[in-house]
Structures are given as structure tokens and as C-alpha cells.
Amino acid sequence: MIDYPQLLLLGAFAGLTIFLGLPLAVAQGIDSKKKGFLNACGIGILIFLTVDVLSHAWESVADAASSAFVGSTPVQDAVLDLLAMFGGLAIGLLGLTWYGTRYTKETPRHPLIEETSVKRKELQPIQQVDAHRLSMMIAVGIGVHNFSEGLVIGQSYVSGAMRLAVILIVGFAAHNATEGFGIAGPLTGLAERPSVRFLVAAGLVGGGPTFVGTLLGSQWTSAPVYIFFLTVAGGALIYVSMLMYNSGRKQTTNDILMIGFFVGLFAGFVTDLIVTLGGA
């Protein structure tokens, strides 16, 4: 049995385990193929998370629609759940696309800079900036997803399923440790190591929302809100997965990418076993 302060403490722990995967970002001496493989592993984890959150959202929506169809629940409840699902998906995918377009605009270059020697000098700083931007975009997408995880933890607790809440915390903590790997992937092998300040900020953006979701989810239960945040997370994860894929395919071969995807998916499913065994 856990009390409310312990729940909040454990919710924070479940999110902040994301910092376990961030030290990978300071690794040096990694060639482009190895970096591409690590990037692909991160994509595999994100693919698993995308399938996971969208399947949970659709299951809730399908149940509501089936109940409304046979007349056991009001039709407006099913309509509200559908709007929450597709509205959340649109905000997560299209909203992040709009944000990314504004945030990752390339700096204008002078048309006379054509010489190879100059290009080489300019290339690395540009790569550094792009890698940091991509890493933070991934952290934002994961953070939205982790907020929905926190909601699940909080709503399990407030509904009286305290044992399940504890098992979910353990499972999500394991997942978040692998999510830190996804944030660190674009930063590995850079000539200049990312600052501790940036890594702390990325970790808080990605992992902190788990605590916030736990806090809010323990205050009330709402099916449409739950569905909405799950699909916002799903849309965001689709977007950042595509960003990482576009980066990874320039670094290594398709065969290595596929192996990395498999490793990431394997890690996601194995850590999810804890949650599954808890009956979630």
C-alpha cells in the first residue's frame, strides 16, 4: 500500500529514469555507421511506443462506439471520444510539423560561399545545431507521450487499483530508461559534446511530464482527456520517428537500419512485459 506523497515520488522516478540513457550523447569516436545503428535502435523504441499508445486509444474509442451502436451508452459519448482521438492525432502530428518547420529553418547562406574548404568549416557547426534541434524535438514528442503515461498511473491510483499503479510505475520506469537512448541518439559522435545543461533540459522535457501526468491524473478520471493525450503522443512520436529515419538513412545502410529497428522494438516489447504481467 502506498500513500499519495509516495505515489507522486514514484511518478517522478518513473519519468526521470530517462536520464539513464542520456550519457550515450557524450560518447566520442563513433563512426557514421555505428551512429546510424544507434539512431535506428532509438527509432525502433519510438515505433513500439507509437503502436502502444495508439492501440490503447483506439481500443477505448472502439468500445465506446460499440456500446453506442447497441444503445447501451449515449451516442454523443462515442462522438466525443472520436473527436478526442482524431483531434489529438492532428495536434500531435500536424502541430509538431508546424512547430518543427518554424524551429528548424535553415540559416540563410551567402551565395558566394562555394569553396570546398569553406564548406567543410561551415558543415560541422550546422550539423551540431541540427543534431541539438532534433534531439530536443524527440524529447518534446517523448514528453507528450510520458504525460499520458503519468495520467494512466494517476488514474489507476485514484480508481483504487494501487497494486496496478505500482506495477505501471516499474514498467514505465524501464521504458523511460530506453527512451533516453532515443534522445541521445542524434547527439552521439559530434565533435563538440553536448553540454550538461542541454542534457538536463532535454531529460526534464522528456521525463518530467510523467510526474505532471501522475499529479493531474490522480485528481479526476476522463475518458476523452485520456484518449486525447494518448493520440497527441502518438502523432508526436510518428513525427519524430520520421525525423530520425531521415537522419539515419544518410549515415548507414538499409540493412543496418533494419537491424537497429529490430533491436529497438525488441527492447520496447521486453520492457513492456512488466506492464502486461500487471494486467494493463
Backbone as JSON, one array per atom type, in Angstrom:
{
  "sequence": "MIDYPQLLLLGAFAGLTIFLGLPLAVAQGIDSKKKGFLNACGIGILIFLTVDVLSHAWESVADAASSAFVGSTPVQDAVLDLLAMFGGLAIGLLGLTWYGTRYTKETPRHPLIEETSVKRKELQPIQQVDAHRLSMMIAVGIGVHNFSEGLVIGQSYVSGAMRLAVILIVGFAAHNATEGFGIAGPLTGLAERPSVRFLVAAGLVGGGPTFVGTLLGSQWTSAPVYIFFLTVAGGALIYVSMLMYNSGRKQTTNDILMIGFFVGLFAGFVTDLIVTLGGA",
  "N": [[0.85, -1.2, 0.0], [0.6, 2.19, -0.88], [0.95, 5.65, -0.06], [-0.37, 8.93, -0.92], [1.73, 10.98, -1.24], [3.9, 9.24, -1.69], [3.11, 8.09, -4.08], [3.36, 10.27, -5.86], [6.09, 10.71, -5.68], [7.1, 8.32, -6.71], [6.01, 8.52, -9.26], [7.53, 10.64, -10.28], [10.01, 9.39, -10.26], [9.58, 7.39, -12.18], [9.54, 8.88, -14.51], [12.04, 10.22, -14.54], [13.96, 8.31, -14.91], [14.71, 8.43, -17.46], [17.07, 9.76, -17.68], [19.01, 7.86, -17.47], [19.64, 6.89, -19.97], [20.77, 9.03, -21.29], [23.6, 9.61, -21.03], [24.81, 8.42, -23.24], [24.97, 10.34, -25.18], [27.34, 11.76, -24.91], [29.27, 10.15, -25.87], [32.22, 9.5, -27.66], [34.16, 9.17, -30.74], [32.6, 7.59, -32.44], [31.78, 6.1, -35.44], [30.02, 6.91, -38.56], [28.36, 4.77, -39.38], [27.97, 3.24, -37.06], [26.76, 5.18, -35.49], [24.45, 5.55, -37.0], [23.27, 3.05, -36.6], [22.74, 3.12, -33.81], [20.98, 5.23, -33.81], [18.9, 4.06, -35.27], [18.1, 2.09, -33.47], [16.94, 3.68, -31.54], [14.78, 4.63, -33.05], [13.35, 2.26, -33.38], [12.45, 1.85, -30.76], [10.76, 4.09, -30.52], [8.87, 3.47, -32.48], [7.65, 1.24, -31.34], [6.49, 2.48, -29.08], [4.7, 4.21, -30.35], [2.85, 2.44, -31.58], [1.9, 1.27, -29.26], [0.64, 3.39, -27.74], [-1.32, 4.34, -29.54], [-2.85, 2.07, -30.0], [-4.0, 1.63, -27.49], [-5.57, 3.93, -27.3], [-7.32, 3.62, -29.49], [-8.64, 1.28, -28.78], [-10.2, 2.14, -26.61], [-11.85, 4.0, -27.91], [-13.15, 2.36, -29.82], [-14.57, 0.63, -28.14], [-16.36, 2.44, -26.97], [-17.78, 3.26, -29.24], [-18.95, 0.83, -30.04], [-20.62, 0.29, -27.85], [-22.35, 2.47, -28.01], [-23.54, 1.92, -30.43], [-25.16, -0.3, -29.95], [-26.88, 0.82, -28.26], [-26.4, 1.02, -25.5], [-24.94, 3.05, -24.36], [-24.8, 6.68, -24.51], [-24.85, 8.22, -27.75], [-23.46, 10.57, -28.13], [-21.3, 10.36, -26.41], [-19.6, 8.53, -27.65], [-19.06, 9.95, -30.0], [-17.69, 12.14, -28.93], [-15.4, 10.86, -27.97], [-14.3, 9.99, -30.39], [-13.75, 12.45, -31.62], [-11.88, 13.39, -29.81], [-9.83, 11.57, -30.25], [-9.03, 11.85, -33.03], [-8.63, 14.56, -33.11], [-6.56, 14.87, -31.24], [-4.56, 13.36, -32.54], [-4.18, 14.9, -34.83], [-3.22, 17.29, -33.72], [-0.88, 16.4, -32.45], [0.66, 15.38, -34.62], [0.41, 17.18, -36.92], [0.6, 19.63, -35.63], [3.14, 19.5, -34.43], [4.6, 19.28, -36.73], [4.25, 21.82, -37.85], [5.45, 23.33, -35.8], [8.06, 22.29, -35.93], [8.81, 23.1, -38.5], [9.03, 25.84, -38.24], [10.93, 25.97, -36.21], [13.22, 24.67, -37.11], [14.2, 25.96, -39.33], [16.53, 26.56, -41.9], [19.57, 28.4, -41.6], [20.11, 31.25, -43.6], [22.41, 31.14, -46.31], [25.39, 32.64, -47.65], [25.57, 33.33, -51.11], [28.06, 33.26, -52.35], [29.68, 31.54, -51.05], [31.27, 28.91, -51.88], [33.52, 27.37, -52.03], [35.26, 24.33, -51.35], [36.86, 24.11, -49.05], [35.8, 26.07, -47.38], [33.22, 25.21, -47.11], [33.59, 22.87, -45.66], [34.38, 23.9, -43.24], [32.08, 25.15, -42.45], [30.22, 23.12, -42.31], [30.29, 21.4, -40.02], [29.44, 23.03, -37.72], [26.79, 23.51, -38.53], [25.76, 20.91, -38.56], [25.98, 20.36, -35.85], [24.09, 22.12, -34.7], [21.71, 21.22, -35.93], [21.59, 18.59, -34.92], [21.21, 19.04, -32.18], [18.74, 20.35, -32.24], [17.1, 18.34, -33.34], [17.34, 16.4, -31.34], [16.07, 17.73, -29.18], [13.51, 18.0, -30.24], [12.75, 15.32, -30.32], [12.74, 14.84, -27.59], [10.57, 16.46, -26.85], [8.42, 15.15, -28.14], [8.53, 12.63, -26.86], [8.07, 13.51, -24.28], [5.39, 14.36, -24.36], [4.18, 11.91, -24.79], [4.97, 10.64, -22.38], [3.56, 12.12, -20.56], [0.99, 11.18, -20.93], [1.4, 8.6, -19.97], [1.83, 9.17, -17.28], [-0.74, 10.07, -16.64], [-2.14, 7.65, -16.79], [-0.99, 6.24, -14.64], [-1.77, 7.89, -12.47], [-4.59, 7.77, -12.68], [-5.05, 5.07, -12.3], [-4.36, 4.84, -9.64], [-6.23, 6.58, -8.33], [-8.55, 5.26, -8.87], [-8.45, 3.14, -7.2], [-6.92, 0.94, -7.81], [-4.26, 0.24, -6.66], [-2.11, -1.56, -6.55], [-1.77, -2.16, -9.24], [-1.05, 0.4, -10.1], [1.5, 0.67, -8.97], [2.89, -1.36, -10.33], [2.71, -0.39, -12.92], [4.27, 1.91, -12.65], [6.82, 0.79, -12.28], [7.13, -0.53, -14.75], [6.91, 1.6, -16.61], [9.07, 3.11, -15.79], [11.18, 1.49, -16.61], [10.75, 1.59, -19.37], [11.2, 4.34, -19.85], [13.89, 4.6, -19.35], [14.99, 3.48, -21.65], [14.0, 5.29, -23.48], [15.54, 7.55, -23.1], [17.74, 6.89, -24.55], [16.83, 7.26, -27.15], [16.66, 10.05, -27.27], [19.32, 10.75, -26.95], [20.52, 9.66, -29.19], [20.8, 11.29, -31.73], [22.88, 12.95, -30.92], [25.22, 11.6, -30.55], [28.67, 11.09, -31.21], [29.31, 13.65, -32.12], [31.56, 16.38, -32.85], [31.82, 18.3, -30.88], [30.95, 17.88, -27.6], [27.64, 17.6, -26.23], [26.37, 20.02, -23.9], [26.14, 19.72, -20.32], [24.04, 21.14, -19.29], [22.25, 21.27, -21.48], [21.61, 18.54, -21.77], [20.39, 18.01, -19.31], [18.17, 19.7, -19.54], [16.87, 18.53, -21.78], [16.32, 16.01, -20.7], [14.52, 16.69, -18.64], [12.43, 17.78, -20.14], [11.64, 15.51, -21.57], [11.21, 13.52, -19.55], [10.03, 14.75, -17.29], [7.2, 15.32, -17.68], [5.93, 12.92, -16.95], [5.67, 12.93, -14.18], [4.03, 15.21, -13.91], [1.74, 14.33, -15.27], [1.03, 12.2, -13.59], [0.34, 13.59, -11.28], [-1.87, 15.18, -12.17], [-3.55, 13.2, -13.22], [-4.32, 11.82, -10.98], [-6.28, 13.3, -9.88], [-8.75, 13.34, -11.16], [-10.9, 11.4, -13.37], [-11.22, 10.92, -16.84], [-12.4, 9.83, -19.82], [-12.36, 10.95, -22.53], [-10.29, 12.9, -22.25], [-8.11, 11.3, -21.59], [-7.9, 9.72, -23.93], [-7.38, 11.75, -25.76], [-4.81, 12.74, -25.01], [-3.28, 10.45, -25.33], [-3.37, 10.13, -28.13], [-2.29, 12.54, -29.01], [0.29, 12.1, -28.14], [0.88, 9.86, -29.77], [0.8, 10.95, -32.4], [2.89, 12.82, -32.18], [5.06, 11.11, -31.76], [5.15, 9.72, -34.19], [5.99, 11.77, -35.87], [8.59, 12.5, -34.85], [9.87, 10.09, -35.21], [10.04, 9.9, -37.99], [11.74, 12.06, -38.48], [14.1, 11.13, -37.29], [14.55, 8.87, -38.88], [15.05, 9.98, -41.41], [17.44, 11.21, -40.85], [19.03, 9.01, -40.08], [19.21, 7.33, -42.37], [21.04, 8.56, -43.94], [23.38, 8.01, -42.79], [24.04, 5.31, -42.6], [23.69, 1.9, -43.89], [20.73, 0.37, -45.37], [20.32, -2.22, -44.42], [21.58, -2.24, -41.89], [20.04, -0.35, -40.64], [17.56, -1.69, -40.48], [18.21, -3.79, -38.75], [18.77, -2.31, -36.47], [16.22, -1.22, -36.0], [14.88, -3.57, -35.3], [16.22, -4.29, -32.91], [15.53, -2.12, -31.28], [12.71, -2.36, -31.21], [12.55, -4.87, -29.99], [13.62, -4.27, -27.44], [11.65, -2.52, -26.54], [9.31, -4.16, -26.42], [10.13, -6.11, -24.59], [10.56, -4.68, -22.18], [7.97, -3.84, -21.82], [6.69, -6.08, -20.93], [6.55, -6.15, -18.18], [4.51, -4.35, -17.56], [2.39, -5.65, -18.89], [2.19, -8.08, -17.5], [1.14, -7.08, -15.23], [-1.47, -6.79, -15.83], [-2.32, -4.65, -17.35]],
  "CA": [[0.0, 0.0, 0.0], [1.35, 3.43, -0.93], [0.13, 6.83, 0.16], [-0.35, 9.87, -2.05], [3.08, 11.52, -1.48], [4.74, 8.2, -2.28], [2.7, 7.96, -5.48], [3.97, 11.37, -6.62], [7.54, 10.47, -5.71], [7.33, 7.22, -7.65], [5.72, 9.05, -10.59], [8.71, 11.39, -10.69], [11.06, 8.39, -10.52], [9.27, 6.71, -13.45], [9.91, 9.75, -15.62], [13.43, 10.67, -14.53], [14.88, 7.24, -15.34], [15.13, 8.78, -18.81], [18.44, 10.24, -17.6], [19.93, 6.72, -17.55], [20.06, 6.69, -21.35], [21.33, 10.25, -21.86], [25.07, 9.65, -21.14], [25.25, 7.99, -24.57], [25.17, 11.52, -26.01], [28.7, 12.27, -24.8], [30.21, 9.16, -26.4], [33.07, 10.01, -28.74], [34.82, 8.18, -31.58], [31.63, 6.71, -33.08], [31.69, 6.4, -36.87], [28.67, 7.19, -39.03], [27.56, 3.54, -39.42], [27.58, 2.91, -35.69], [25.81, 6.2, -35.07], [23.2, 5.23, -37.67], [22.68, 1.9, -35.92], [22.2, 3.59, -32.54], [19.82, 6.04, -34.17], [17.85, 3.13, -35.67], [17.58, 1.47, -32.24], [16.02, 4.66, -30.96], [13.56, 4.64, -33.86], [12.61, 1.05, -33.03], [11.77, 2.12, -29.49], [9.68, 5.03, -30.78], [7.82, 2.75, -33.23], [6.9, 0.46, -30.35], [5.68, 3.39, -28.26], [3.61, 4.7, -31.19], [1.85, 1.38, -31.67], [1.35, 1.07, -27.92], [-0.3, 4.43, -27.31], [-2.46, 4.44, -30.45], [-3.72, 0.9, -29.81], [-4.78, 1.87, -26.28], [-6.57, 4.96, -27.6], [-8.34, 3.07, -30.39], [-9.42, 0.31, -28.03], [-11.2, 2.89, -25.85], [-12.79, 4.58, -28.86], [-13.94, 1.27, -30.4], [-15.51, 0.17, -27.11], [-17.41, 3.46, -26.84], [-18.6, 3.22, -30.45], [-19.74, -0.4, -29.99], [-21.66, 0.46, -26.84], [-23.33, 3.41, -28.54], [-24.23, 1.28, -31.56], [-26.2, -1.19, -29.43], [-27.78, 1.62, -27.44], [-26.14, 0.94, -24.06], [-24.39, 4.33, -23.93], [-25.19, 7.76, -25.41], [-24.06, 8.37, -28.98], [-22.57, 11.72, -28.0], [-20.07, 9.95, -25.75], [-18.75, 7.93, -28.68], [-18.63, 11.03, -30.89], [-16.69, 12.92, -28.21], [-14.16, 10.08, -27.95], [-13.74, 10.03, -31.74], [-13.19, 13.79, -31.82], [-10.67, 13.47, -28.99], [-8.77, 10.77, -30.87], [-8.5, 12.42, -34.27], [-8.13, 15.89, -32.78], [-5.25, 14.69, -30.63], [-3.62, 12.9, -33.56], [-3.88, 16.04, -35.69], [-2.39, 18.24, -32.98], [0.42, 15.8, -32.23], [1.41, 15.21, -35.87], [0.46, 18.4, -37.73], [1.07, 20.73, -34.79], [4.58, 19.38, -34.29], [5.16, 19.59, -38.05], [4.29, 23.29, -37.93], [6.47, 23.79, -34.87], [9.36, 21.91, -36.45], [9.12, 23.92, -39.67], [9.46, 27.15, -37.75], [12.08, 25.87, -35.31], [14.39, 24.11, -37.77], [14.52, 26.65, -40.57], [17.97, 26.68, -42.1], [20.11, 29.74, -41.63], [20.46, 31.61, -44.98], [23.84, 31.11, -46.6], [25.82, 33.59, -48.67], [25.69, 32.59, -52.37], [29.43, 33.21, -52.84], [30.44, 30.53, -50.31], [31.21, 27.71, -52.71], [34.74, 26.59, -51.98], [35.18, 23.14, -50.51], [37.47, 24.36, -47.75], [34.88, 26.87, -46.58], [32.08, 24.34, -46.82], [33.96, 21.94, -44.6], [34.41, 24.65, -41.99], [30.72, 25.51, -42.08], [29.36, 21.95, -42.21], [30.19, 20.84, -38.67], [28.54, 23.81, -36.87], [25.41, 23.29, -38.95], [25.38, 19.58, -38.07], [25.83, 20.46, -34.39], [22.81, 22.78, -34.41], [20.62, 20.32, -36.35], [21.53, 17.45, -34.0], [20.61, 19.52, -30.94], [17.32, 20.61, -32.5], [16.43, 17.05, -33.49], [17.29, 15.79, -30.02], [15.05, 18.38, -28.37], [12.21, 17.65, -30.81], [12.46, 13.97, -29.85], [12.39, 14.97, -26.17], [9.22, 17.01, -26.77], [7.49, 14.08, -28.5], [8.52, 11.64, -25.79], [7.46, 14.14, -23.12], [3.94, 14.29, -24.51], [3.85, 10.5, -24.54], [5.15, 10.33, -20.97], [2.47, 12.76, -19.84], [-0.14, 10.23, -20.97], [1.75, 7.52, -19.05], [1.56, 9.67, -15.94], [-2.19, 10.06, -16.45], [-2.54, 6.27, -16.52], [-0.57, 5.93, -13.28], [-2.62, 8.63, -11.54], [-5.97, 7.3, -12.74], [-5.07, 3.75, -11.67], [-4.33, 5.06, -8.18], [-7.46, 7.18, -7.84], [-9.62, 4.28, -9.02], [-8.28, 2.13, -6.17], [-6.04, -0.15, -8.27], [-2.94, 0.71, -6.22], [-1.09, -2.53, -6.95], [-1.54, -1.93, -10.66], [-0.33, 1.66, -10.23], [2.91, 0.41, -8.66], [3.46, -2.15, -11.43], [2.84, 0.53, -14.05], [5.42, 2.78, -12.38], [8.03, 0.0, -12.56], [7.21, -0.76, -16.19], [7.18, 2.85, -17.31], [10.44, 3.5, -15.46], [12.05, 0.72, -17.5], [10.6, 2.15, -20.7], [11.8, 5.66, -19.96], [15.34, 4.44, -19.42], [15.32, 3.27, -23.06], [13.64, 6.5, -24.23], [16.69, 8.44, -23.04], [18.61, 6.48, -25.65], [16.32, 7.9, -28.36], [17.02, 11.47, -27.23], [20.77, 10.88, -27.08], [20.98, 9.15, -30.49], [21.31, 12.28, -32.69], [24.0, 13.71, -30.37], [26.41, 10.78, -30.42], [29.72, 11.23, -32.2], [29.56, 15.02, -32.53], [32.89, 16.85, -32.49], [31.68, 19.0, -29.6], [29.99, 17.17, -26.76], [26.55, 18.44, -25.73], [26.59, 20.5, -22.55], [25.34, 19.1, -19.26], [22.82, 21.94, -19.19], [21.33, 20.85, -22.53], [21.14, 17.18, -21.48], [19.44, 18.12, -18.19], [16.94, 20.29, -20.08], [16.21, 17.52, -22.61], [15.81, 14.98, -19.8], [13.34, 17.21, -17.95], [11.37, 17.9, -21.13], [11.17, 14.17, -21.91], [10.78, 12.72, -18.41], [9.25, 15.5, -16.31], [5.75, 15.21, -17.83], [5.38, 11.74, -16.27], [5.27, 13.4, -12.85], [2.89, 16.11, -14.07], [0.59, 13.49, -15.6], [0.64, 11.47, -12.38], [-0.33, 14.55, -10.4], [-3.18, 15.55, -12.71], [-4.38, 12.01, -13.4], [-4.82, 11.36, -9.69], [-7.31, 14.23, -9.41], [-10.03, 13.01, -11.78], [-10.82, 10.48, -14.5], [-11.98, 11.37, -18.01], [-12.04, 9.03, -20.99], [-11.93, 11.77, -23.67], [-8.98, 13.52, -21.99], [-7.14, 10.2, -21.67], [-7.75, 9.39, -25.36], [-6.78, 12.9, -26.42], [-3.38, 12.81, -24.76], [-2.65, 9.3, -25.95], [-3.22, 10.34, -29.57], [-1.3, 13.61, -29.18], [1.58, 11.43, -28.02], [1.1, 9.03, -30.95], [1.14, 11.82, -33.52], [4.22, 13.38, -31.95], [6.06, 10.06, -31.94], [5.28, 9.47, -35.63], [6.77, 12.87, -36.44], [10.0, 12.43, -34.5], [10.42, 8.87, -35.82], [10.39, 10.24, -39.37], [12.94, 12.91, -38.44], [15.25, 10.28, -37.0], [14.79, 8.0, -40.02], [15.68, 10.79, -42.46], [18.83, 11.42, -40.43], [19.74, 7.74, -40.02], [19.46, 6.71, -43.67], [22.21, 9.22, -44.53], [24.57, 7.62, -42.03], [24.37, 3.89, -42.68], [22.96, 1.15, -44.91], [19.37, -0.04, -45.02], [20.4, -3.45, -43.63], [21.91, -1.88, -40.51], [18.85, 0.33, -40.1], [16.54, -2.68, -40.14], [18.67, -4.49, -37.54], [18.57, -1.38, -35.37], [14.78, -1.18, -35.72], [14.52, -4.79, -34.58], [16.75, -4.22, -31.55], [14.71, -1.16, -30.55], [11.39, -2.98, -30.97], [12.74, -5.93, -29.0], [13.77, -3.63, -26.13], [10.35, -1.98, -26.14], [8.38, -5.23, -26.04], [10.61, -6.8, -23.39], [10.27, -3.85, -21.01], [6.52, -3.75, -21.67], [6.21, -7.29, -20.29], [6.24, -5.86, -16.77], [3.17, -3.77, -17.54], [1.44, -6.67, -19.32], [2.01, -9.01, -16.39], [0.3, -6.42, -14.23], [-2.85, -6.8, -16.28], [-2.7, -3.4, -18.0]],
  "C": [[0.88, 1.24, 0.0], [0.41, 4.6, -0.67], [0.35, 7.82, -0.97], [1.03, 10.5, -2.29], [4.02, 10.5, -2.11], [4.4, 7.99, -3.75], [3.38, 9.02, -6.34], [5.48, 11.18, -6.74], [7.88, 9.38, -6.73], [7.02, 7.64, -9.09], [6.88, 9.84, -11.15], [9.85, 10.43, -11.05], [10.85, 7.73, -11.88], [9.67, 7.56, -14.64], [11.39, 10.04, -15.7], [14.42, 9.55, -14.8], [15.33, 7.47, -16.78], [16.59, 9.25, -18.82], [19.45, 9.09, -17.7], [20.45, 6.51, -18.97], [20.77, 7.89, -21.96], [22.86, 10.28, -21.93], [25.6, 9.18, -22.48], [25.6, 9.18, -25.44], [26.6, 12.03, -25.98], [29.73, 11.28, -25.32], [30.95, 9.73, -27.6], [33.63, 8.86, -29.57], [33.86, 7.2, -32.23], [31.52, 7.08, -34.55], [30.23, 6.49, -37.31], [27.78, 5.94, -39.05], [27.07, 3.14, -38.04], [26.55, 3.9, -35.17], [24.45, 5.95, -35.71], [22.49, 4.06, -37.04], [22.03, 2.31, -34.6], [20.94, 4.42, -32.77], [18.64, 5.14, -34.53], [17.26, 2.41, -34.47], [16.6, 2.4, -31.56], [14.72, 4.73, -31.73], [12.7, 3.43, -33.54], [11.83, 1.21, -31.74], [10.57, 3.04, -29.7], [8.54, 4.38, -31.56], [6.98, 1.93, -32.26], [5.98, 1.36, -29.54], [4.49, 3.93, -29.06], [2.49, 3.68, -31.29], [1.14, 1.2, -30.33], [0.29, 2.12, -27.57], [-1.51, 4.51, -28.23], [-3.4, 3.24, -30.31], [-4.57, 1.06, -28.56], [-5.89, 2.89, -26.54], [-7.69, 4.37, -28.46], [-9.21, 2.04, -29.69], [-10.53, 1.0, -27.24], [-12.27, 3.46, -26.76], [-13.71, 3.51, -29.45], [-14.96, 0.74, -29.4], [-16.67, 1.14, -26.96], [-18.35, 3.42, -28.04], [-19.49, 1.97, -30.47], [-20.89, -0.29, -29.0], [-22.75, 1.4, -27.32], [-24.17, 2.78, -29.64], [-25.37, 0.38, -31.08], [-27.13, -0.46, -28.46], [-27.54, 1.59, -25.95], [-25.51, 2.21, -23.49], [-24.8, 5.4, -24.92], [-24.26, 7.88, -26.62], [-23.06, 9.51, -28.84], [-21.26, 11.38, -27.28], [-19.09, 9.35, -26.75], [-18.21, 8.99, -29.64], [-17.54, 11.86, -30.23], [-15.35, 12.18, -28.16], [-13.49, 10.08, -29.32], [-13.08, 11.38, -32.03], [-11.89, 13.94, -31.02], [-9.52, 12.73, -29.64], [-8.17, 11.46, -32.09], [-8.03, 13.86, -34.07], [-6.75, 15.82, -32.16], [-4.2, 14.26, -31.63], [-3.21, 14.05, -34.47], [-2.95, 17.03, -34.99], [-0.98, 17.68, -32.8], [1.27, 15.73, -33.48], [1.55, 16.53, -36.63], [0.96, 19.59, -36.92], [2.58, 20.69, -34.63], [5.28, 19.62, -35.62], [5.29, 21.09, -38.23], [5.37, 23.85, -37.03], [7.87, 23.5, -35.39], [9.77, 22.74, -37.65], [9.64, 25.29, -39.25], [10.78, 27.06, -36.99], [13.35, 25.43, -36.01], [14.68, 24.74, -39.12], [16.02, 26.82, -40.7], [18.38, 28.14, -42.12], [20.51, 30.07, -43.06], [21.98, 31.64, -45.17], [24.17, 32.1, -47.72], [26.07, 32.83, -49.97], [27.13, 32.44, -52.86], [30.27, 32.15, -52.12], [30.32, 29.2, -51.03], [32.43, 26.82, -52.53], [34.63, 25.45, -50.98], [35.74, 23.39, -49.12], [36.54, 25.13, -46.82], [33.69, 26.02, -46.17], [32.39, 23.4, -45.67], [33.97, 22.64, -43.25], [32.99, 24.95, -41.5], [29.86, 24.3, -41.77], [29.18, 21.48, -40.78], [29.32, 21.68, -37.75], [27.08, 23.62, -37.22], [24.91, 21.94, -38.45], [25.15, 19.61, -36.56], [24.47, 21.03, -34.03], [21.64, 21.85, -34.75], [20.47, 19.15, -35.38], [20.88, 17.86, -32.69], [19.11, 19.78, -31.12], [16.54, 19.31, -32.61], [16.28, 16.36, -32.14], [16.2, 16.41, -29.16], [13.66, 18.1, -28.91], [11.79, 16.25, -30.36], [12.04, 14.02, -28.38], [10.98, 15.5, -26.0], [8.18, 15.92, -27.07], [7.38, 13.02, -27.42], [7.86, 12.21, -24.54], [5.95, 14.11, -23.18], [3.44, 12.87, -24.25], [3.92, 10.17, -23.04], [4.08, 11.01, -20.1], [1.26, 11.83, -19.8], [0.14, 9.03, -20.06], [1.46, 7.93, -17.61], [0.07, 9.7, -15.64], [-2.69, 8.66, -16.1], [-2.18, 5.89, -15.09], [-1.51, 6.6, -12.27], [-4.05, 8.11, -11.51], [-6.1, 5.88, -12.18], [-5.12, 3.89, -10.16], [-5.67, 5.56, -7.67], [-8.64, 6.22, -7.96], [-9.53, 3.14, -8.0], [-7.38, 0.97, -6.56], [-4.59, 0.2, -7.94], [-1.83, -0.27, -6.6], [-0.75, -2.35, -8.42], [-0.74, -0.65, -10.87], [1.17, 1.46, -9.98], [3.58, -0.36, -9.79], [3.66, -1.28, -12.67], [4.05, 1.44, -13.87], [6.72, 2.05, -12.7], [8.21, -0.19, -14.06], [7.55, 0.49, -16.96], [8.58, 3.37, -17.01], [11.43, 2.77, -16.37], [11.97, 1.26, -18.92], [11.34, 3.47, -20.86], [13.32, 5.61, -19.98], [15.79, 4.22, -20.86], [14.98, 4.49, -23.9], [14.77, 7.52, -24.2], [17.68, 8.15, -24.15], [18.16, 7.16, -26.96], [16.67, 9.37, -28.42], [18.51, 11.65, -27.5], [21.28, 10.5, -28.46], [21.54, 10.19, -31.44], [22.57, 13.0, -32.22], [25.28, 12.91, -30.29], [27.39, 11.06, -31.54], [29.96, 12.63, -32.7], [30.95, 15.46, -32.08], [32.88, 17.55, -31.14], [30.59, 18.33, -28.78], [28.87, 18.12, -26.31], [26.8, 18.83, -24.28], [25.7, 19.75, -21.56], [24.01, 19.84, -19.13], [21.8, 21.51, -20.23], [20.77, 19.47, -22.22], [20.13, 17.19, -20.32], [18.1, 18.67, -18.69], [16.16, 19.27, -20.91], [15.61, 16.41, -21.75], [14.55, 15.43, -19.07], [12.16, 17.36, -18.9], [10.77, 16.53, -21.46], [10.58, 13.41, -20.74], [9.89, 13.43, -17.41], [7.74, 15.36, -16.45], [5.13, 13.96, -17.21], [4.89, 12.12, -14.88], [4.03, 14.29, -12.94], [1.62, 15.33, -14.38], [0.09, 12.7, -14.41], [-0.14, 12.38, -11.44], [-1.73, 14.87, -10.88], [-4.1, 14.34, -12.81], [-4.96, 11.5, -12.1], [-5.95, 12.24, -9.15], [-8.69, 13.9, -9.97], [-9.81, 11.99, -12.89], [-11.72, 10.99, -15.62], [-11.51, 10.6, -19.23], [-11.62, 9.88, -22.18], [-10.57, 12.41, -23.48], [-7.87, 12.48, -22.12], [-6.85, 9.86, -23.13], [-7.02, 10.52, -26.08], [-5.26, 12.92, -26.23], [-2.63, 11.6, -25.31], [-2.39, 9.55, -27.44], [-2.32, 11.53, -29.89], [0.11, 12.99, -29.12], [1.89, 10.59, -29.25], [1.49, 9.85, -32.16], [2.53, 12.4, -33.39], [5.31, 12.34, -32.19], [6.24, 9.68, -33.41], [6.19, 10.53, -36.26], [8.26, 12.72, -36.12], [10.65, 11.16, -35.05], [10.84, 9.14, -37.26], [11.62, 11.13, -39.43], [14.19, 12.05, -38.23], [15.58, 9.36, -38.17], [15.51, 8.76, -41.14], [17.15, 11.06, -42.14], [19.63, 10.12, -40.52], [20.08, 7.15, -41.38], [20.62, 7.37, -44.41], [23.5, 8.75, -43.89], [24.98, 6.18, -42.24], [23.5, 3.21, -43.73], [21.57, 0.76, -44.41], [19.38, -1.3, -44.16], [20.65, -3.15, -42.16], [20.73, -1.17, -39.86], [17.8, -0.67, -39.65], [16.93, -3.47, -38.88], [18.46, -3.59, -36.32], [17.1, -1.26, -34.99], [14.36, -2.39, -34.89], [14.98, -4.73, -33.13], [15.91, -3.26, -30.7], [13.33, -1.71, -30.22], [11.49, -4.07, -29.9], [12.84, -5.34, -27.59], [12.44, -3.1, -25.63], [9.4, -3.06, -25.67], [8.82, -5.94, -24.76], [10.3, -5.97, -22.14], [8.77, -3.73, -20.77], [5.93, -4.99, -21.0], [5.83, -7.05, -18.82], [4.83, -5.3, -16.64], [2.11, -4.81, -17.9], [1.16, -7.66, -18.21], [1.18, -8.41, -15.26], [-1.15, -6.33, -14.63], [-3.28, -5.53, -16.97], [-3.05, -3.62, -19.46]]
}
